[in-house]
Structure formats: structure tokens, C-alpha cells
Amino acid sequence: MESIHSELPGGFETRIGRSVSLDHAAQILGVSRRTIYNRIREGRLQTVRTLGGSQRVLIESVNGGRDRESFETRDRTAD
């Protein structure tokens, strides 16, 4: 899925694409909300800010994280 984005005055960036709340991202990945914040800080999840200031996780980064985790788990169990 391709995201279209543009810069708005004041440094806000808009994206046309799907995003989910932090709680929903945690539920999808089966982790805690704290883990979601850690993964955002580490750059493993991408987020956008709404005009109201809320932070939302881009669904494409959630799906990418889920694929990467299953690959890492397979890789560790192969040893």
C-alpha cells in the first residue's frame, strides 16, 4: 500500500493510509502498550500525529513488525 503525504504549515505531515491506535497495535502484536512505545522509540514502528495531537501507528509498520518477529523467532529456533 502506497502512502501519499504532504507537508502542512507548522511542520505537520499528512498521510493517506491506514493507521491504528497504540492500544490496537499492541493487541495486534500481542504485546503491552509500553512495548509499543519502546518500538516507536527504536524506530521499529512508524507513527503519525493527528491534528488533535494523538499518535497513531501506521498499519504497514505493524504488519512489517509482525513479519520480522516471526522471521526472528524461526531464525532462533533453527539453531
MOPAC internal coordinates of N, CA, C and O (Angstrom, degrees):
PM7 1SCF
backbone

  N    0.0000 0     0.00 0     0.00 0    0    0    0
  C    1.4490 1     0.00 0     0.00 0    1    0    0
  C    1.5197 1   108.11 1     0.00 0    2    1    0
  O    1.2310 1   120.62 1   -51.59 1    3    2    1
  N    1.2922 1   116.41 1   128.41 1    3    2    1
  C    1.4440 1   121.81 1  -177.83 1    5    3    2
  C    1.5217 1   109.77 1   -93.22 1    6    5    3
  O    1.2310 1   120.81 1   -46.93 1    7    6    5
  N    1.3229 1   116.05 1   133.07 1    7    6    5
  C    1.4600 1   120.36 1   177.92 1    9    7    6
  C    1.5191 1   109.25 1   -99.52 1   10    9    7
  O    1.2310 1   120.98 1   -44.31 1   11   10    9
  N    1.2994 1   115.74 1   135.69 1   11   10    9
  C    1.4514 1   121.87 1   175.32 1   13   11   10
  C    1.5185 1   106.75 1  -105.43 1   14   13   11
  O    1.2310 1   120.50 1   -51.29 1   15   14   13
  N    1.3148 1   116.65 1   128.71 1   15   14   13
  C    1.4592 1   118.27 1  -179.50 1   17   15   14
  C    1.5163 1   110.33 1  -136.96 1   18   17   15
  O    1.2310 1   121.17 1   -23.18 1   19   18   17
  N    1.3051 1   115.36 1   156.82 1   19   18   17
  C    1.4501 1   122.13 1   178.33 1   21   19   18
  C    1.5198 1   108.49 1  -147.14 1   22   21   19
  O    1.2310 1   121.55 1   -23.11 1   23   22   21
  N    1.2921 1   114.64 1   156.89 1   23   22   21
  C    1.4639 1   121.13 1  -179.18 1   25   23   22
  C    1.5230 1   109.40 1   -90.56 1   26   25   23
  O    1.2310 1   120.67 1   -51.12 1   27   26   25
  N    1.3203 1   116.33 1   128.88 1   27   26   25
  C    1.4566 1   121.75 1   176.05 1   29   27   26
  C    1.5174 1   109.00 1  -101.44 1   30   29   27
  O    1.2310 1   119.66 1   -20.70 1   31   30   29
  N    1.3259 1   118.25 1   159.30 1   31   30   29
  C    1.4608 1   120.31 1   175.45 1   33   31   30
  C    1.5316 1   110.86 1   -55.81 1   34   33   31
  O    1.2310 1   120.74 1   -37.13 1   35   34   33
  N    1.2970 1   116.19 1   142.87 1   35   34   33
  C    1.4605 1   120.82 1   179.00 1   37   35   34
  C    1.5222 1   112.51 1    89.15 1   38   37   35
  O    1.2310 1   120.30 1  -171.56 1   39   38   37
  N    1.3343 1   117.04 1     8.44 1   39   38   37
  C    1.4533 1   119.83 1   176.43 1   41   39   38
  C    1.5185 1   115.07 1    84.45 1   42   41   39
  O    1.2310 1   119.63 1  -174.83 1   43   42   41
  N    1.3365 1   118.31 1     5.17 1   43   42   41
  C    1.4619 1   120.40 1   178.50 1   45   43   42
  C    1.5169 1   109.02 1   -79.09 1   46   45   43
  O    1.2310 1   121.10 1   -37.37 1   47   46   45
  N    1.3102 1   115.49 1   142.63 1   47   46   45
  C    1.4524 1   120.72 1   177.52 1   49   47   46
  C    1.5189 1   108.40 1  -118.65 1   50   49   47
  O    1.2310 1   120.29 1   -46.62 1   51   50   49
  N    1.3142 1   117.05 1   133.38 1   51   50   49
  C    1.4584 1   120.00 1   177.05 1   53   51   50
  C    1.5186 1   108.79 1  -104.13 1   54   53   51
  O    1.2310 1   120.56 1   -31.23 1   55   54   53
  N    1.3034 1   116.53 1   148.77 1   55   54   53
  C    1.4541 1   122.13 1   175.84 1   57   55   54
  C    1.5117 1   108.05 1  -136.33 1   58   57   55
  O    1.2310 1   121.73 1   -40.62 1   59   58   57
  N    1.3052 1   114.30 1   139.38 1   59   58   57
  C    1.4508 1   119.73 1   172.94 1   61   59   58
  C    1.5210 1   105.42 1   -99.27 1   62   61   59
  O    1.2310 1   120.50 1   -66.75 1   63   62   61
  N    1.2840 1   116.64 1   113.25 1   63   62   61
  C    1.4520 1   121.82 1  -176.54 1   65   63   62
  C    1.5070 1   108.63 1   171.08 1   66   65   63
  O    1.2310 1   121.11 1    -0.45 1   67   66   65
  N    1.3005 1   115.48 1   179.55 1   67   66   65
  C    1.4528 1   119.11 1  -176.91 1   69   67   66
  C    1.5187 1   110.74 1   -94.33 1   70   69   67
  O    1.2310 1   121.43 1   -37.69 1   71   70   69
  N    1.3174 1   114.87 1   142.31 1   71   70   69
  C    1.4554 1   120.93 1   174.94 1   73   71   70
  C    1.5219 1   108.18 1  -142.35 1   74   73   71
  O    1.2310 1   121.18 1   -19.31 1   75   74   73
  N    1.3212 1   115.35 1   160.69 1   75   74   73
  C    1.4594 1   120.90 1   179.55 1   77   75   74
  C    1.5252 1   108.72 1  -131.30 1   78   77   75
  O    1.2310 1   121.09 1   -19.00 1   79   78   77
  N    1.3105 1   115.53 1   161.00 1   79   78   77
  C    1.4613 1   120.22 1   176.88 1   81   79   78
  C    1.5267 1   109.39 1   -67.86 1   82   81   79
  O    1.2310 1   120.50 1   -16.56 1   83   82   81
  N    1.3140 1   116.64 1   163.44 1   83   82   81
  C    1.4589 1   120.74 1   177.77 1   85   83   82
  C    1.5198 1   110.87 1   -62.04 1   86   85   83
  O    1.2310 1   120.45 1   140.42 1   87   86   85
  N    1.3278 1   116.75 1   -39.58 1   87   86   85
  C    1.4677 1   120.20 1   178.32 1   89   87   86
  C    1.5231 1   111.78 1   -63.22 1   90   89   87
  O    1.2310 1   120.54 1   138.35 1   91   90   89
  N    1.3297 1   116.57 1   -41.65 1   91   90   89
  C    1.4591 1   120.21 1   179.95 1   93   91   90
  C    1.5313 1   110.37 1   -67.37 1   94   93   91
  O    1.2310 1   120.02 1   139.93 1   95   94   93
  N    1.3289 1   117.56 1   -40.07 1   95   94   93
  C    1.4671 1   121.23 1   177.05 1   97   95   94
  C    1.5339 1   110.03 1   -60.70 1   98   97   95
  O    1.2310 1   120.35 1   138.62 1   99   98   97
  N    1.3306 1   116.94 1   -41.38 1   99   98   97
  C    1.4647 1   121.01 1   178.10 1  101   99   98
  C    1.5202 1   110.61 1   -62.81 1  102  101   99
  O    1.2310 1   120.54 1   139.01 1  103  102  101
  N    1.3223 1   116.58 1   -40.99 1  103  102  101
  C    1.4572 1   120.94 1   179.39 1  105  103  102
  C    1.5274 1   110.82 1   -66.00 1  106  105  103
  O    1.2310 1   119.80 1   136.65 1  107  106  105
  N    1.3207 1   117.99 1   -43.35 1  107  106  105
  C    1.4653 1   122.10 1   179.65 1  109  107  106
  C    1.5291 1   110.50 1   -60.57 1  110  109  107
  O    1.2310 1   120.77 1   135.62 1  111  110  109
  N    1.3358 1   116.14 1   -44.38 1  111  110  109
  C    1.4660 1   120.56 1  -176.86 1  113  111  110
  C    1.5227 1   113.00 1   -84.17 1  114  113  111
  O    1.2310 1   120.15 1   168.19 1  115  114  113
  N    1.3293 1   117.32 1   -11.81 1  115  114  113
  C    1.4604 1   120.42 1  -179.56 1  117  115  114
  C    1.5159 1   113.31 1    70.67 1  118  117  115
  O    1.2310 1   121.37 1  -143.08 1  119  118  117
  N    1.3340 1   114.99 1    36.92 1  119  118  117
  C    1.4675 1   120.76 1  -179.99 1  121  119  118
  C    1.5301 1   108.91 1  -129.35 1  122  121  119
  O    1.2310 1   120.68 1    -5.22 1  123  122  121
  N    1.3188 1   116.31 1   174.78 1  123  122  121
  C    1.4627 1   120.93 1   179.64 1  125  123  122
  C    1.5282 1   111.15 1   -82.12 1  126  125  123
  O    1.2310 1   121.37 1   -15.99 1  127  126  125
  N    1.3093 1   114.98 1   164.01 1  127  126  125
  C    1.4701 1   121.09 1   175.94 1  129  127  126
  C    1.5328 1   109.96 1   -60.60 1  130  129  127
  O    1.2310 1   120.05 1   142.05 1  131  130  129
  N    1.3161 1   117.51 1   -37.95 1  131  130  129
  C    1.4684 1   121.97 1   178.32 1  133  131  130
  C    1.5298 1   110.81 1   -60.21 1  134  133  131
  O    1.2310 1   120.43 1   139.91 1  135  134  133
  N    1.3415 1   116.78 1   -40.09 1  135  134  133
  C    1.4648 1   120.88 1   178.16 1  137  135  134
  C    1.5251 1   110.44 1   -64.44 1  138  137  135
  O    1.2310 1   120.27 1   143.20 1  139  138  137
  N    1.3239 1   117.09 1   -36.80 1  139  138  137
  C    1.4679 1   120.72 1   176.67 1  141  139  138
  C    1.5301 1   109.72 1   -61.06 1  142  141  139
  O    1.2310 1   120.03 1   133.14 1  143  142  141
  N    1.3325 1   117.55 1   -46.86 1  143  142  141
  C    1.4691 1   120.81 1   177.66 1  145  143  142
  C    1.5325 1   110.89 1   -59.82 1  146  145  143
  O    1.2310 1   120.27 1   138.23 1  147  146  145
  N    1.3239 1   117.08 1   -41.77 1  147  146  145
  C    1.4645 1   120.21 1   178.91 1  149  147  146
  C    1.5237 1   111.17 1   -62.48 1  150  149  147
  O    1.2310 1   120.51 1   136.67 1  151  150  149
  N    1.3148 1   116.63 1   -43.33 1  151  150  149
  C    1.4698 1   120.67 1  -179.24 1  153  151  150
  C    1.5235 1   111.83 1   -68.15 1  154  153  151
  O    1.2310 1   120.08 1   147.45 1  155  154  153
  N    1.3199 1   117.45 1   -32.55 1  155  154  153
  C    1.4659 1   120.89 1   174.44 1  157  155  154
  C    1.5249 1   108.77 1   -65.01 1  158  157  155
  O    1.2310 1   120.52 1   132.40 1  159  158  157
  N    1.3207 1   116.61 1   -47.60 1  159  158  157
  C    1.4603 1   121.39 1  -179.73 1  161  159  158
  C    1.5301 1   111.37 1   -60.86 1  162  161  159
  O    1.2310 1   120.08 1   141.62 1  163  162  161
  N    1.3420 1   117.45 1   -38.38 1  163  162  161
  C    1.4647 1   122.52 1  -179.91 1  165  163  162
  C    1.5294 1   112.49 1   -76.19 1  166  165  163
  O    1.2310 1   120.26 1   169.41 1  167  166  165
  N    1.3410 1   117.10 1   -10.59 1  167  166  165
  C    1.4538 1   121.00 1  -179.15 1  169  167  166
  C    1.5170 1   113.39 1    86.18 1  170  169  167
  O    1.2310 1   120.05 1  -169.49 1  171  170  169
  N    1.3283 1   117.52 1    10.51 1  171  170  169
  C    1.4641 1   121.62 1  -179.29 1  173  171  170
  C    1.5231 1   112.05 1   -81.81 1  174  173  171
  O    1.2310 1   120.05 1   161.58 1  175  174  173
  N    1.3334 1   117.50 1   -18.42 1  175  174  173
  C    1.4626 1   122.60 1   175.20 1  177  175  174
  C    1.5254 1   108.06 1  -127.55 1  178  177  175
  O    1.2310 1   120.73 1   -40.93 1  179  178  177
  N    1.3230 1   116.21 1   139.07 1  179  178  177
  C    1.4552 1   121.27 1   178.50 1  181  179  178
  C    1.5188 1   109.36 1  -101.15 1  182  181  179
  O    1.2310 1   121.05 1   -38.50 1  183  182  181
  N    1.3156 1   115.59 1   141.50 1  183  182  181
  C    1.4621 1   120.56 1  -178.32 1  185  183  182
  C    1.5199 1   111.11 1  -128.92 1  186  185  183
  O    1.2310 1   121.72 1   -15.49 1  187  186  185
  N    1.3099 1   114.31 1   164.51 1  187  186  185
  C    1.4656 1   122.62 1   171.20 1  189  187  186
  C    1.5123 1   107.11 1  -130.75 1  190  189  187
  O    1.2310 1   121.15 1   -24.17 1  191  190  189
  N    1.3053 1   115.40 1   155.83 1  191  190  189
  C    1.4638 1   121.39 1   175.45 1  193  191  190
  C    1.5213 1   108.43 1  -104.10 1  194  193  191
  O    1.2310 1   120.84 1   -44.46 1  195  194  193
  N    1.3139 1   116.00 1   135.54 1  195  194  193
  C    1.4623 1   120.02 1   174.54 1  197  195  194
  C    1.5170 1   108.61 1   -78.47 1  198  197  195
  O    1.2310 1   120.52 1   -12.68 1  199  198  197
  N    1.3101 1   116.62 1   167.32 1  199  198  197
  C    1.4606 1   119.62 1   177.48 1  201  199  198
  C    1.5191 1   111.28 1   -61.77 1  202  201  199
  O    1.2310 1   120.21 1   153.14 1  203  202  201
  N    1.3366 1   117.20 1   -26.86 1  203  202  201
  C    1.4606 1   121.65 1   177.59 1  205  203  202
  C    1.5265 1   113.32 1   -79.91 1  206  205  203
  O    1.2310 1   120.34 1   174.76 1  207  206  205
  N    1.3473 1   116.96 1    -5.24 1  207  206  205
  C    1.4568 1   120.84 1   176.78 1  209  207  206
  C    1.5186 1   114.92 1    98.04 1  210  209  207
  O    1.2310 1   120.04 1   177.39 1  211  210  209
  N    1.3435 1   117.54 1    -2.61 1  211  210  209
  C    1.4654 1   120.16 1   178.22 1  213  211  210
  C    1.5149 1   109.91 1   -73.10 1  214  213  211
  O    1.2310 1   121.42 1   -28.24 1  215  214  213
  N    1.3130 1   114.88 1   151.76 1  215  214  213
  C    1.4516 1   120.99 1   178.01 1  217  215  214
  C    1.5296 1   108.87 1  -103.68 1  218  217  215
  O    1.2310 1   120.43 1   -47.81 1  219  218  217
  N    1.3407 1   116.79 1   132.19 1  219  218  217
  C    1.4681 1   121.75 1   178.63 1  221  219  218
  C    1.5191 1   108.60 1  -127.28 1  222  221  219
  O    1.2310 1   120.77 1   -31.79 1  223  222  221
  N    1.3217 1   116.13 1   148.21 1  223  222  221
  C    1.4564 1   122.69 1  -177.72 1  225  223  222
  C    1.5203 1   108.73 1   -95.77 1  226  225  223
  O    1.2310 1   120.37 1   -48.91 1  227  226  225
  N    1.3327 1   116.90 1   131.09 1  227  226  225
  C    1.4554 1   120.79 1   177.56 1  229  227  226
  C    1.5197 1   109.45 1   -69.17 1  230  229  227
  O    1.2310 1   120.92 1   -50.23 1  231  230  229
  N    1.3184 1   115.84 1   129.77 1  231  230  229
  C    1.4563 1   121.28 1  -175.28 1  233  231  230
  C    1.5288 1   111.23 1   -61.63 1  234  233  231
  O    1.2310 1   119.83 1   147.73 1  235  234  233
  N    1.3255 1   117.93 1   -32.27 1  235  234  233
  C    1.4642 1   119.96 1   179.32 1  237  235  234
  C    1.5254 1   111.43 1   -65.28 1  238  237  235
  O    1.2310 1   119.71 1   149.10 1  239  238  237
  N    1.3282 1   118.16 1   -30.90 1  239  238  237
  C    1.4616 1   119.27 1   177.03 1  241  239  238
  C    1.5295 1   110.90 1   -77.65 1  242  241  239
  O    1.2310 1   120.20 1   150.63 1  243  242  241
  N    1.3444 1   117.23 1   -29.37 1  243  242  241
  C    1.4701 1   120.82 1   175.41 1  245  243  242
  C    1.5223 1   109.00 1   -66.37 1  246  245  243
  O    1.2310 1   120.29 1   132.97 1  247  246  245
  N    1.3235 1   117.04 1   -47.03 1  247  246  245
  C    1.4612 1   121.10 1   179.13 1  249  247  246
  C    1.5186 1   111.12 1   -63.40 1  250  249  247
  O    1.2310 1   120.38 1   139.46 1  251  250  249
  N    1.3258 1   116.89 1   -40.54 1  251  250  249
  C    1.4606 1   120.63 1   177.84 1  253  251  250
  C    1.5168 1   111.48 1   -64.20 1  254  253  251
  O    1.2310 1   120.07 1   140.92 1  255  254  253
  N    1.3212 1   117.48 1   -39.08 1  255  254  253
  C    1.4619 1   121.87 1   178.16 1  257  255  254
  C    1.5070 1   112.08 1   -66.55 1  258  257  255
  O    1.2310 1   120.52 1   142.49 1  259  258  257
  N    1.3104 1   116.61 1   -37.51 1  259  258  257
  C    1.4597 1   120.88 1   179.56 1  261  259  258
  C    1.5253 1   109.72 1   -67.71 1  262  261  259
  O    1.2310 1   119.85 1   138.58 1  263  262  261
  N    1.3366 1   117.89 1   -41.42 1  263  262  261
  C    1.4605 1   121.50 1   177.70 1  265  263  262
  C    1.5232 1   110.93 1   -64.87 1  266  265  263
  O    1.2310 1   120.32 1   138.21 1  267  266  265
  N    1.3246 1   116.99 1   -41.79 1  267  266  265
  C    1.4624 1   121.68 1  -179.03 1  269  267  266
  C    1.5231 1   110.73 1   -65.60 1  270  269  267
  O    1.2310 1   120.26 1   139.83 1  271  270  269
  N    1.3462 1   117.10 1   -40.17 1  271  270  269
  C    1.4631 1   120.14 1   179.48 1  273  271  270
  C    1.5166 1   111.70 1   -64.06 1  274  273  271
  O    1.2310 1   119.94 1   137.96 1  275  274  273
  N    1.3369 1   117.73 1   -42.04 1  275  274  273
  C    1.4599 1   119.66 1  -179.84 1  277  275  274
  C    1.5175 1   109.90 1   -67.07 1  278  277  275
  O    1.2310 1   119.64 1   145.59 1  279  278  277
  N    1.3350 1   118.30 1   -34.41 1  279  278  277
  C    1.4622 1   121.19 1   177.08 1  281  279  278
  C    1.5168 1   110.34 1   -66.37 1  282  281  279
  O    1.2310 1   120.25 1   135.85 1  283  282  281
  N    1.3480 1   117.12 1   -44.15 1  283  282  281
  C    1.4666 1   120.64 1  -179.48 1  285  283  282
  C    1.5286 1   110.36 1   -64.95 1  286  285  283
  O    1.2310 1   119.76 1   141.93 1  287  286  285
  N    1.3188 1   118.06 1   -38.07 1  287  286  285
  C    1.4567 1   121.42 1   178.39 1  289  287  286
  C    1.5248 1   110.38 1   -64.72 1  290  289  287
  O    1.2310 1   120.04 1   135.31 1  291  290  289
  N    1.3166 1   117.53 1   -44.69 1  291  290  289
  C    1.4707 1   121.75 1   177.18 1  293  291  290
  C    1.5091 1   110.83 1   -60.77 1  294  293  291
  O    1.2310 1   120.68 1   138.04 1  295  294  293
  N    1.3388 1   116.30 1   -41.96 1  295  294  293
  C    1.4559 1   122.00 1  -177.88 1  297  295  294
  C    1.5349 1   110.65 1   -63.54 1  298  297  295
  O    1.2310 1   120.20 1   138.72 1  299  298  297
  N    1.3421 1   117.23 1   -41.28 1  299  298  297
  C    1.4663 1   120.93 1  -178.89 1  301  299  298
  C    1.5264 1   111.14 1   -69.80 1  302  301  299
  O    1.2310 1   120.09 1   143.25 1  303  302  301
  N    1.3300 1   117.42 1   -36.75 1  303  302  301
  C    1.4490 1   120.42 1  -177.45 1  305  303  302
  C    1.5227 1   112.12 1   -78.32 1  306  305  303
  O    1.2310 1   120.46 1   165.49 1  307  306  305
  N    1.3359 1   116.73 1   -14.51 1  307  306  305
  C    1.4613 1   119.92 1   179.80 1  309  307  306
  C    1.5187 1   111.71 1   -76.21 1  310  309  307
  O    1.2310 1   119.49 1   161.89 1  311  310  309
  N    1.3175 1   118.58 1   -18.11 1  311  310  309
  C    1.4774 1   122.07 1  -177.77 1  313  311  310
  C    1.5031 1   112.51 1   -72.76 1  314  313  311
  O    1.2310 1   120.10 1   180.00 1  315  314  313

